[in-house]
Protein backbone atom coordinates (compact mmCIF):
# COMPACT_ATOMS: atom_id res chain seq x y z
CA UNK A 1 0.00 0.00 0.00
CA UNK A 2 1.38 3.40 -0.92
CA UNK A 3 0.91 5.83 1.94
CA UNK A 4 0.19 9.41 0.99
CA UNK A 5 -0.63 12.60 2.80
CA UNK A 6 -1.89 16.08 2.06
CA UNK A 7 -0.44 18.92 4.08
CA UNK A 8 -3.20 21.14 5.37
CA UNK A 9 -3.00 24.88 5.90
CA UNK A 10 -2.55 25.66 9.58
CA UNK A 11 -5.71 26.85 11.28
CA UNK A 12 -5.88 30.35 12.73
CA UNK A 13 -5.78 28.89 16.22
CA UNK A 14 -2.68 26.84 15.43
CA UNK A 15 -0.95 29.89 13.98
CA UNK A 16 -1.82 31.92 17.05
CA UNK A 17 -0.64 29.16 19.36
CA UNK A 18 2.57 28.70 17.41
CA UNK A 19 3.26 32.39 17.74
CA UNK A 20 2.55 32.20 21.45
CA UNK A 21 4.97 29.39 22.10
CA UNK A 22 7.63 30.99 19.91
CA UNK A 23 7.40 34.08 22.06
CA UNK A 24 7.36 32.01 25.24
CA UNK A 25 4.09 33.49 26.52
CA UNK A 26 0.53 32.33 27.03
CA UNK A 27 1.33 28.67 27.67
CA UNK A 28 -0.23 26.37 30.24
CA UNK A 29 2.05 25.20 33.07
CA UNK A 30 0.77 21.63 33.02
CA UNK A 31 0.26 18.84 30.49
CA UNK A 32 -1.61 15.56 30.58
CA UNK A 33 0.13 13.08 28.31
CA UNK A 34 -1.50 9.80 27.36
CA UNK A 35 0.55 6.68 26.64
CA UNK A 36 0.78 2.92 27.18
CA UNK A 37 2.62 2.54 30.48
CA UNK A 38 5.52 0.16 31.08
CA UNK A 39 8.88 0.22 29.36
CA UNK A 40 7.65 2.29 26.41
CA UNK A 41 6.25 5.11 28.53
CA UNK A 42 9.44 5.06 30.58
CA UNK A 43 11.45 5.56 27.39
CA UNK A 44 9.32 8.61 26.59
CA UNK A 45 9.78 9.95 30.10
CA UNK A 46 13.55 9.59 29.96
CA UNK A 47 14.12 10.70 26.37
CA UNK A 48 12.02 13.82 26.16
CA UNK A 49 9.73 14.56 29.10
CA UNK A 50 12.49 14.87 31.71
CA UNK A 51 14.74 16.99 29.43
CA UNK A 52 11.81 19.22 28.51
CA UNK A 53 10.79 19.80 32.12
CA UNK A 54 14.40 20.54 33.03
CA UNK A 55 14.39 23.30 30.40
CA UNK A 56 11.02 24.71 31.47
CA UNK A 57 10.86 25.59 35.15
CA UNK A 58 7.43 25.36 36.71
CA UNK A 59 5.98 23.10 34.03
CA UNK A 60 4.59 19.70 35.06
CA UNK A 61 3.53 16.63 33.10
CA UNK A 62 1.12 13.95 34.23
CA UNK A 63 0.78 10.56 32.52
CA UNK A 64 -2.50 8.79 31.79
CA UNK A 65 -1.98 5.18 30.66
CA UNK A 66 -5.14 4.99 28.56
CA UNK A 67 -3.83 4.84 24.98
CA UNK A 68 -5.49 1.47 24.38
CA UNK A 69 -8.85 3.18 24.97
CA UNK A 70 -7.99 6.50 23.35
CA UNK A 71 -10.63 6.44 20.62
CA UNK A 72 -13.53 5.61 22.94
CA UNK A 73 -12.42 8.05 25.60
CA UNK A 74 -11.88 10.94 23.19
CA UNK A 75 -15.30 10.29 21.71
CA UNK A 76 -16.78 10.52 25.22
CA UNK A 77 -14.80 13.67 26.08
CA UNK A 78 -15.94 15.33 22.87
CA UNK A 79 -19.55 14.40 23.59
CA UNK A 80 -19.24 15.89 27.08
CA UNK A 81 -17.41 18.98 25.81
CA UNK A 82 -14.57 18.38 28.27
CA UNK A 83 -11.18 17.52 26.75
CA UNK A 84 -8.84 16.68 29.64
CA UNK A 85 -5.92 15.30 27.60
CA UNK A 86 -3.30 17.48 25.90
CA UNK A 87 -1.33 14.97 23.82
CA UNK A 88 -2.20 11.36 23.07
CA UNK A 89 0.04 8.52 21.93
CA UNK A 90 -1.82 6.24 19.50
CA UNK A 91 -1.16 3.67 16.82
CA UNK A 92 -1.46 4.89 13.24
CA UNK A 93 -4.86 3.29 12.53
CA UNK A 94 -6.39 4.99 15.56
CA UNK A 95 -4.89 8.31 14.47
CA UNK A 96 -6.61 7.93 11.10
CA UNK A 97 -9.94 7.19 12.79
CA UNK A 98 -9.62 10.12 15.20
CA UNK A 99 -8.69 12.44 12.35
CA UNK A 100 -11.60 11.26 10.20
CA UNK A 101 -13.99 11.85 13.11
CA UNK A 102 -12.68 15.36 13.77
CA UNK A 103 -11.38 14.40 17.23
CA UNK A 104 -7.72 15.04 16.40
CA UNK A 105 -6.26 18.30 15.11
CA UNK A 106 -4.94 18.54 11.55
CA UNK A 107 -1.47 20.09 11.43
CA UNK A 108 1.03 21.33 8.90
CA UNK A 109 3.96 19.12 9.85
CA UNK A 110 6.55 21.53 8.45
CA UNK A 111 5.02 24.43 10.38
CA UNK A 112 4.65 22.61 13.71
CA UNK A 113 7.62 20.20 13.84
CA UNK A 114 11.35 20.84 13.84
CA UNK A 115 13.35 20.41 10.67
CA UNK A 116 16.21 17.91 10.57
CA UNK A 117 19.68 19.20 11.55
CA UNK A 118 20.62 19.54 7.87
CA UNK A 119 17.51 21.64 7.18
CA UNK A 120 15.39 18.87 5.67
CA UNK A 121 11.71 19.64 6.26
CA UNK A 122 9.95 17.49 8.83
CA UNK A 123 7.53 16.15 6.20
CA UNK A 124 10.44 14.84 4.14
CA UNK A 125 12.30 13.52 7.19
CA UNK A 126 9.29 11.52 8.37
CA UNK A 127 8.27 10.74 4.79
CA UNK A 128 5.53 8.16 4.23
CA UNK A 129 5.26 7.51 7.97
CA UNK A 130 2.97 10.55 8.10
CA UNK A 131 -0.12 8.48 7.35
CA UNK A 132 -2.63 11.14 8.42
CA UNK A 133 -2.80 14.91 8.54
CA UNK A 134 -3.28 14.55 12.31
CA UNK A 135 -0.52 12.00 12.99
CA UNK A 136 2.94 12.90 14.38
CA UNK A 137 5.09 9.75 14.08
CA UNK A 138 7.46 8.70 16.86
CA UNK A 139 8.50 5.09 16.38
CA UNK A 140 8.45 2.06 14.15
CA UNK A 141 7.77 -1.03 16.23
CA UNK A 142 6.52 -4.53 15.71
CA UNK A 143 4.21 -6.96 17.40
CA UNK A 144 5.85 -10.34 17.61
CA UNK A 145 6.23 -13.36 19.87
CA UNK A 146 8.44 -14.24 22.78
CA UNK A 147 8.78 -17.74 24.22
CA UNK A 148 10.33 -19.41 27.26
CA UNK A 149 13.56 -21.09 26.19
CA UNK A 150 13.44 -23.45 29.19
CA UNK A 151 9.97 -24.70 28.20
CA UNK A 152 10.87 -25.87 24.69
CA UNK A 153 10.18 -29.63 24.66
CA UNK A 154 13.27 -31.84 24.71
CA UNK A 155 14.41 -32.95 21.28
CA UNK A 156 12.41 -30.24 19.51
CA UNK A 157 13.80 -27.17 17.77
CA UNK A 158 12.84 -23.83 19.29
CA UNK A 159 9.81 -22.21 17.63
CA UNK A 160 10.87 -20.03 14.71
CA UNK A 161 7.81 -19.66 12.47
CA UNK A 162 4.54 -17.86 13.13
CA UNK A 163 2.48 -21.02 12.61
CA UNK A 164 4.28 -22.65 15.54
CA UNK A 165 1.90 -20.55 17.65
CA UNK A 166 -0.96 -22.74 16.40
CA UNK A 167 0.95 -26.03 16.83
CA UNK A 168 -0.15 -27.24 20.26
CA UNK A 169 1.10 -30.77 19.60
CA UNK A 170 4.74 -29.82 19.03
CA UNK A 171 4.71 -26.85 21.37
CA UNK A 172 2.21 -27.47 24.18
CA UNK A 173 1.47 -24.78 26.74
CA UNK A 174 -0.42 -21.58 27.23
CA UNK A 175 -0.26 -18.73 24.72
CA UNK A 176 -0.91 -15.03 25.28
CA UNK A 177 -2.67 -13.05 22.55
CA UNK A 178 -3.95 -9.49 22.56
CA UNK A 179 -7.64 -9.10 23.33
CA UNK A 180 -8.44 -7.50 19.97
CA UNK A 181 -8.67 -8.71 16.38
CA UNK A 182 -5.72 -6.74 14.97
CA UNK A 183 -2.72 -8.97 14.18
CA UNK A 184 -4.45 -12.09 15.50
CA UNK A 185 -6.75 -12.24 12.48
CA UNK A 186 -3.87 -11.72 10.06
CA UNK A 187 -1.70 -14.42 11.66
CA UNK A 188 -4.63 -16.84 11.72
CA UNK A 189 -5.24 -16.42 7.99
CA UNK A 190 -1.54 -16.77 7.17
CA UNK A 191 -1.49 -20.04 9.09
CA UNK A 192 -4.67 -21.23 7.41
CA UNK A 193 -3.13 -21.05 3.97
CA UNK A 194 -3.94 -17.51 2.84
CA UNK A 195 -1.11 -15.85 0.89
CA UNK A 196 0.39 -12.79 2.54
CA UNK A 197 -0.66 -10.47 -0.28
CA UNK A 198 -4.27 -11.70 -0.07
CA UNK A 199 -4.82 -11.42 3.68
CA UNK A 200 -6.69 -8.11 3.72
CA UNK A 201 -8.80 -8.96 0.66
CA UNK A 202 -9.93 -12.09 2.49
CA UNK A 203 -10.37 -10.34 5.83
CA UNK A 204 -12.76 -7.75 4.45
CA UNK A 205 -15.30 -10.52 3.77
CA UNK A 206 -17.60 -12.17 6.30
CA UNK A 207 -16.27 -15.55 5.19
CA UNK A 208 -12.66 -14.45 5.71
CA UNK A 209 -13.42 -13.15 9.17
CA UNK A 210 -15.11 -16.44 10.06
CA UNK A 211 -12.10 -18.33 8.68
CA UNK A 212 -9.72 -16.35 10.89
CA UNK A 213 -11.86 -16.87 13.99
CA UNK A 214 -12.11 -20.59 13.27
CA UNK A 215 -8.32 -20.86 13.12
CA UNK A 216 -7.97 -18.92 16.36
CA UNK A 217 -10.57 -21.27 17.80
CA UNK A 218 -8.11 -24.16 17.46
CA UNK A 219 -6.01 -22.66 20.28
CA UNK A 220 -8.64 -20.57 22.09
CA UNK A 221 -8.74 -22.86 25.14
CA UNK A 222 -4.99 -22.37 25.66
CA UNK A 223 -4.98 -18.57 25.31
CA UNK A 224 -4.64 -15.93 28.00
CA UNK A 225 -5.93 -12.67 26.50
CA UNK A 226 -3.97 -9.51 27.29
CA UNK A 227 -4.86 -5.83 27.15
CA UNK A 228 -1.70 -4.08 28.38
CA UNK A 229 1.66 -4.36 26.64
CA UNK A 230 3.32 -5.30 29.94
CA UNK A 231 1.09 -8.37 30.43
CA UNK A 232 2.89 -10.86 28.17
CA UNK A 233 6.40 -10.05 29.48
CA UNK A 234 5.13 -10.60 33.02
CA UNK A 235 3.40 -13.86 32.08
CA UNK A 236 6.62 -15.02 30.42
CA UNK A 237 8.75 -13.97 33.38
CA UNK A 238 6.42 -15.84 35.74
CA UNK A 239 6.44 -18.96 33.56
CA UNK A 240 2.65 -18.89 33.20
CA UNK A 241 2.78 -19.17 29.40
CA UNK A 242 5.05 -20.84 26.87
CA UNK A 243 4.74 -18.13 24.25
CA UNK A 244 2.93 -14.86 23.75
CA UNK A 245 2.61 -11.82 21.53
CA UNK A 246 3.54 -8.31 22.54
CA UNK A 247 5.56 -5.35 21.30
CA UNK A 248 9.19 -6.05 20.47
CA UNK A 249 10.42 -3.38 22.88
CA UNK A 250 8.64 -5.07 25.79
CA UNK A 251 10.33 -8.36 24.89
CA UNK A 252 13.69 -6.62 24.66
CA UNK A 253 13.16 -5.41 28.21
CA UNK A 254 12.35 -8.85 29.64
CA UNK A 255 15.20 -10.51 27.72
CA UNK A 256 18.04 -8.01 27.98
CA UNK A 257 17.19 -5.88 31.01
CA UNK A 258 15.59 -8.54 33.21
CA UNK A 259 17.74 -11.44 31.93
CA UNK A 260 14.80 -13.84 31.81
CA UNK A 261 14.99 -17.18 29.88
CA UNK A 262 13.00 -15.70 27.01
CA UNK A 263 13.80 -15.44 23.30
CA UNK A 264 12.27 -13.50 20.42
CA UNK A 265 10.53 -15.04 17.43
CA UNK A 266 10.65 -12.45 14.65
CA UNK A 267 8.83 -14.40 11.92
CA UNK A 268 5.81 -12.51 10.54
CA UNK A 269 6.39 -9.65 12.94
CA UNK A 270 3.80 -6.98 12.19
CA UNK A 271 5.33 -3.57 11.54
CA UNK A 272 3.35 -0.67 12.92
CA UNK A 273 3.72 3.00 13.73
CA UNK A 274 3.09 4.84 16.92
CA UNK A 275 2.90 8.58 17.40
CA UNK A 276 1.09 11.58 18.84
CA UNK A 277 -2.20 13.22 18.05
CA UNK A 278 -3.34 16.54 19.51
CA UNK A 279 -6.99 16.43 20.61
CA UNK A 280 -9.26 18.89 18.86
CA UNK A 281 -10.72 21.56 21.13
CA UNK A 282 -7.83 22.52 23.42
CA UNK A 283 -7.79 26.03 24.85
CA UNK A 284 -5.20 28.36 23.32
CA UNK A 285 -2.83 28.23 26.30
CA UNK A 286 -2.95 24.42 26.48
CA UNK A 287 -2.48 24.10 22.72
CA UNK A 288 0.51 26.45 22.84
CA UNK A 289 2.20 24.31 25.52
CA UNK A 290 1.40 21.10 23.63
CA UNK A 291 2.86 22.43 20.38
CA UNK A 292 5.97 23.62 22.17
CA UNK A 293 6.48 20.23 23.78
CA UNK A 294 5.76 18.15 20.69
CA UNK A 295 8.20 20.17 18.59
CA UNK A 296 10.92 19.37 21.12
CA UNK A 297 9.87 15.76 21.74
CA UNK A 298 9.91 14.78 18.05
CA UNK A 299 13.10 16.44 16.91
CA UNK A 300 15.94 14.36 15.49
CA UNK A 301 17.96 14.03 18.70
CA UNK A 302 15.04 13.26 21.00
CA UNK A 303 13.74 10.41 18.83
CA UNK A 304 17.26 8.99 18.60
CA UNK A 305 17.60 9.30 22.37
CA UNK A 306 14.48 7.20 22.90
CA UNK A 307 16.28 4.22 21.37
CA UNK A 308 18.68 4.27 24.34
CA UNK A 309 15.87 2.93 26.47
CA UNK A 310 13.81 0.68 24.19
CA UNK A 311 14.34 -1.17 20.92
CA UNK A 312 11.95 0.78 18.71
CA UNK A 313 13.17 2.43 15.53
CA UNK A 314 12.92 6.24 15.44
CA UNK A 315 10.45 7.53 12.87
CA UNK A 316 12.76 10.22 11.48
CA UNK A 317 15.28 9.24 8.82
CA UNK A 318 17.75 11.71 10.34
CA UNK A 319 17.54 9.96 13.73
CA UNK A 320 18.61 6.51 12.53
CA UNK A 321 22.37 7.26 12.26
CA UNK A 322 22.29 8.57 15.84
CA UNK A 323 21.01 5.31 17.35
CA UNK A 324 23.73 4.12 19.71
CA UNK A 325 24.01 2.02 22.83
CA UNK A 326 21.56 1.23 25.60
CA UNK A 327 21.69 3.82 28.38
CA UNK A 328 22.31 1.25 31.14
CA UNK A 329 23.44 -1.98 29.47
CA UNK A 330 25.89 -0.43 27.01
CA UNK A 331 24.87 -2.84 24.24
CA UNK A 332 24.43 -1.72 20.65
CA UNK A 333 20.74 -1.14 20.00
CA UNK A 334 20.63 -1.39 16.20
CA UNK A 335 20.61 -5.25 16.14
CA UNK A 336 17.59 -5.24 18.44
CA UNK A 337 15.47 -3.05 16.18
CA UNK A 338 12.62 -4.66 14.21
CA UNK A 339 14.04 -3.07 11.07
CA UNK A 340 17.43 -4.81 11.41
CA UNK A 341 17.94 -7.02 8.31
CA UNK A 342 18.48 -10.13 10.45
CA UNK A 343 15.11 -9.59 12.11
CA UNK A 344 13.15 -8.43 9.09
CA UNK A 345 13.52 -11.46 6.80
CA UNK A 346 9.77 -12.13 6.86
CA UNK A 347 7.69 -9.18 7.99
CA UNK A 348 3.98 -8.49 7.67
CA UNK A 349 2.99 -4.96 6.74
CA UNK A 350 0.06 -3.69 8.75
CA UNK A 351 -2.70 -2.08 6.68
CA UNK A 352 -3.64 1.13 8.54
CA UNK A 353 -6.42 2.11 6.19
CA UNK A 354 -8.08 -1.31 6.39
CA UNK A 355 -8.28 -1.21 10.16
CA UNK A 356 -9.39 2.41 10.21
CA UNK A 357 -12.34 1.36 8.01
CA UNK A 358 -13.18 -2.03 9.53
CA UNK A 359 -12.01 -1.84 13.15
CA UNK A 360 -15.36 -1.15 14.83
CA UNK A 361 -17.27 -3.88 12.98
CA UNK A 362 -14.59 -6.58 13.27
CA UNK A 363 -13.94 -5.63 16.89
CA UNK A 364 -17.59 -6.23 17.75
CA UNK A 365 -17.51 -9.60 15.99
CA UNK A 366 -14.26 -10.57 17.72
CA UNK A 367 -15.48 -9.65 21.19
CA UNK A 368 -18.71 -11.60 20.61
CA UNK A 369 -16.59 -14.62 19.58
CA UNK A 370 -14.46 -14.27 22.71
CA UNK A 371 -17.58 -14.33 24.88
CA UNK A 372 -18.85 -17.60 23.36
VENQUICOR-V37422 format. One record per residue. N is the residue number from 1. RES is the residue in three letters. PHI is phi in whole degrees, -180 to 180 (999 if undefined). Layout:
n: {N:N}
res: {RES:RES}
phi: {PHI:PHI}
This chain:
n: {1:2:3:4:5:6:7:8:9:10:11:12:13:14:15:16:17:18:19:20:21:22:23:24:25:26:27:28:29:30:31:32:33:34:35:36:37:38:39:40:41:42:43:44:45:46:47:48:49:50:51:52:53:54:55:56:57:58:59:60:61:62:63:64:65:66:67:68:69:70:71:72:73:74:75:76:77:78:79:80:81:82:83:84:85:86:87:88:89:90:91:92:93:94:95:96:97:98:99:100:101:102:103:104:105:106:107:108:109:110:111:112:113:114:115:116:117:118:119:120:121:122:123:124:125:126:127:128:129:130:131:132:133:134:135:136:137:138:139:140:141:142:143:144:145:146:147:148:149:150:151:152:153:154:155:156:157:158:159:160:161:162:163:164:165:166:167:168:169:170:171:172:173:174:175:176:177:178:179:180:181:182:183:184:185:186:187:188:189:190:191:192:193:194:195:196:197:198:199:200:201:202:203:204:205:206:207:208:209:210:211:212:213:214:215:216:217:218:219:220:221:222:223:224:225:226:227:228:229:230:231:232:233:234:235:236:237:238:239:240:241:242:243:244:245:246:247:248:249:250:251:252:253:254:255:256:257:258:259:260:261:262:263:264:265:266:267:268:269:270:271:272:273:274:275:276:277:278:279:280:281:282:283:284:285:286:287:288:289:290:291:292:293:294:295:296:297:298:299:300:301:302:303:304:305:306:307:308:309:310:311:312:313:314:315:316:317:318:319:320:321:322:323:324:325:326:327:328:329:330:331:332:333:334:335:336:337:338:339:340:341:342:343:344:345:346:347:348:349:350:351:352:353:354:355:356:357:358:359:360:361:362:363:364:365:366:367:368:369:370:371:372}
res: {UNK:UNK:UNK:UNK:UNK:UNK:UNK:UNK:UNK:UNK:UNK:UNK:UNK:UNK:UNK:UNK:UNK:UNK:UNK:UNK:UNK:UNK:UNK:UNK:UNK:UNK:UNK:UNK:UNK:UNK:UNK:UNK:UNK:UNK:UNK:UNK:UNK:UNK:UNK:UNK:UNK:UNK:UNK:UNK:UNK:UNK:UNK:UNK:UNK:UNK:UNK:UNK:UNK:UNK:UNK:UNK:UNK:UNK:UNK:UNK:UNK:UNK:UNK:UNK:UNK:UNK:UNK:UNK:UNK:UNK:UNK:UNK:UNK:UNK:UNK:UNK:UNK:UNK:UNK:UNK:UNK:UNK:UNK:UNK:UNK:UNK:UNK:UNK:UNK:UNK:UNK:UNK:UNK:UNK:UNK:UNK:UNK:UNK:UNK:UNK:UNK:UNK:UNK:UNK:UNK:UNK:UNK:UNK:UNK:UNK:UNK:UNK:UNK:UNK:UNK:UNK:UNK:UNK:UNK:UNK:UNK:UNK:UNK:UNK:UNK:UNK:UNK:UNK:UNK:UNK:UNK:UNK:UNK:UNK:UNK:UNK:UNK:UNK:UNK:UNK:UNK:UNK:UNK:UNK:UNK:UNK:UNK:UNK:UNK:UNK:UNK:UNK:UNK:UNK:UNK:UNK:UNK:UNK:UNK:UNK:UNK:UNK:UNK:UNK:UNK:UNK:UNK:UNK:UNK:UNK:UNK:UNK:UNK:UNK:UNK:UNK:UNK:UNK:UNK:UNK:UNK:UNK:UNK:UNK:UNK:UNK:UNK:UNK:UNK:UNK:UNK:UNK:UNK:UNK:UNK:UNK:UNK:UNK:UNK:UNK:UNK:UNK:UNK:UNK:UNK:UNK:UNK:UNK:UNK:UNK:UNK:UNK:UNK:UNK:UNK:UNK:UNK:UNK:UNK:UNK:UNK:UNK:UNK:UNK:UNK:UNK:UNK:UNK:UNK:UNK:UNK:UNK:UNK:UNK:UNK:UNK:UNK:UNK:UNK:UNK:UNK:UNK:UNK:UNK:UNK:UNK:UNK:UNK:UNK:UNK:UNK:UNK:UNK:UNK:UNK:UNK:UNK:UNK:UNK:UNK:UNK:UNK:UNK:UNK:UNK:UNK:UNK:UNK:UNK:UNK:UNK:UNK:UNK:UNK:UNK:UNK:UNK:UNK:UNK:UNK:UNK:UNK:UNK:UNK:UNK:UNK:UNK:UNK:UNK:UNK:UNK:UNK:UNK:UNK:UNK:UNK:UNK:UNK:UNK:UNK:UNK:UNK:UNK:UNK:UNK:UNK:UNK:UNK:UNK:UNK:UNK:UNK:UNK:UNK:UNK:UNK:UNK:UNK:UNK:UNK:UNK:UNK:UNK:UNK:UNK:UNK:UNK:UNK:UNK:UNK:UNK:UNK:UNK:UNK:UNK:UNK:UNK:UNK:UNK:UNK:UNK:UNK:UNK:UNK:UNK:UNK:UNK:UNK:UNK:UNK:UNK:UNK:UNK:UNK:UNK:UNK:UNK:UNK:UNK:UNK:UNK:UNK:UNK:UNK:UNK:UNK:UNK:UNK:UNK:UNK:UNK:UNK}
phi: {999:-88:-93:-129:-147:-128:-73:-98:-64:-69:-67:-59:-66:-62:-61:-63:-68:-61:-64:-65:-74:-64:-83:80:-126:73:-108:-64:-95:-140:-136:-111:-105:-114:-147:-111:75:63:-64:-67:-62:-63:-66:-67:-59:-73:-79:-139:-71:-61:-61:-66:-65:-64:-90:-133:-57:86:-93:-125:-134:-117:-95:-123:-92:-116:-59:-64:-113:-61:-64:-63:-71:-69:-61:-67:-62:-64:-62:-84:68:-140:-89:-100:-100:-104:-154:-127:-86:-140:-75:-60:-63:-69:-62:-63:-62:-64:-68:-61:-88:75:-96:-121:-83:-74:-131:-93:-60:-74:-80:-93:-104:-71:-73:-68:-55:-88:94:-60:-59:-57:-63:-78:-69:-82:60:-71:-74:-81:-93:-154:-66:-102:-96:-115:-65:-119:-138:-105:-135:-137:-101:-149:-116:-115:-144:-78:-68:-85:-112:-69:-56:-62:81:-117:-66:-62:-61:-139:-123:-57:-74:-63:-61:-93:-97:-74:-72:-76:-126:-69:127:-70:-112:-123:-130:-68:-83:-160:-73:-57:76:-60:-67:-64:-61:-61:-68:-57:-88:-114:95:-81:-66:-53:-72:-103:-57:-75:-65:-71:-71:-82:-100:-59:-64:-66:-64:-65:-63:-64:-67:-64:-66:-62:-63:-70:-123:-54:-69:-107:-104:-102:-92:-111:-119:-106:-59:-80:-65:-61:-56:-69:-63:-67:-62:-84:71:-84:-134:-85:-149:-163:-90:-171:-81:-59:-67:-67:-69:-55:-63:-72:-81:-88:-85:-98:56:-86:-76:-128:-129:-97:-117:-85:-59:59:-58:-100:-68:-149:-119:-133:-170:-96:-128:-102:-59:-71:101:-71:-67:-62:-71:-70:-64:-61:-64:-62:-66:-64:-66:-69:-64:-69:-69:-115:-77:-58:-69:-64:-69:-67:-63:-61:-70:-71:-116:-158:-91:-111:-77:-65:-77:-86:-61:-72:-84:-55:-67:-93:-66:-124:-105:-64:-60:-108:-85:76:-87:-66:-90:-54:-67:-98:-82:-63:-85:-61:-54:-69:-99:-107:-65:-140:-106:-119:-89:-66:-100:-61:-67:-59:-73:-64:-82:-109:-56:-62:-68:-71:-60:-61:-66:-66:-66:-64:-64:-60:-77:-70}
